[in-house]
Amino acid sequence: MAYQTIQQEYLQIPVVTRAYTTACVLTTAAVQLELITPFQLYFNPDLILRNYQVWRLITNFLFFGPVGFNFLFNMIFLYRYCRMLEEGSFRGRTADFVFMFLFGGLLMTIFGTFVNLVFLGQAFTIMLVYIWSRRNPSVRMNFFGLLNFQAPFLPWVLMGFSLLLGNSIIVDLLGIAVGHVYYFLEDVFPNQPGGGRWLRTPSIL
């Protein structure tokens, strides 16, 4: 009975959120069980281009480090904001949501080449948080019961939290930058005088 309940809850998760979070959890589990190593997953342009290890273009978005506080923190935020986006502004628009993933991942991969980041999953999470926060500007947020603020400040609060933990803010800045590019091209520029939609979901999706 419990298994059926869990299965039902799992299947109620929107398809893209379900697929991405499951892939992240399974990848981390495989590393924990030593079936694979992070060295087989990280982003390395030389290995991709010279050794044709093209899977690294995807796997570097799936590993968030060993199981611990940082992993759980990222998984909670990834699941929460990915699901809220898919059930909110992307409801009934799965193809557009997948295209946002592809656009964000491509842009992040290009930028990641210049800032020497080997895993881009955390930056991708920040991108999702940024897009959600800009599309829900009136939502009031509470951060660990310490701070109250409007949703658009959430990515910057998370960046400050990363700074306090001693992490590099390059990851957060990359996620914010890519998220802003998507938000501007999709939500801002089309509504400007003479503007138009630059981002169009390919019909193949």
PyMOL commands that set and color helices and strands:
alter all, ss='L'
color gray80, all
select helices_A, chain A and resi 2-11+15-32+38-40+45-50+56-59+69-87+94-115+121-135+151-164+170-191
alter helices_A, ss='H'
color red, helices_A
select strands_A, chain A and resi 140-143+147-150
alter strands_A, ss='S'
color yellow, strands_A
deselect
rebuild
show_as cartoon
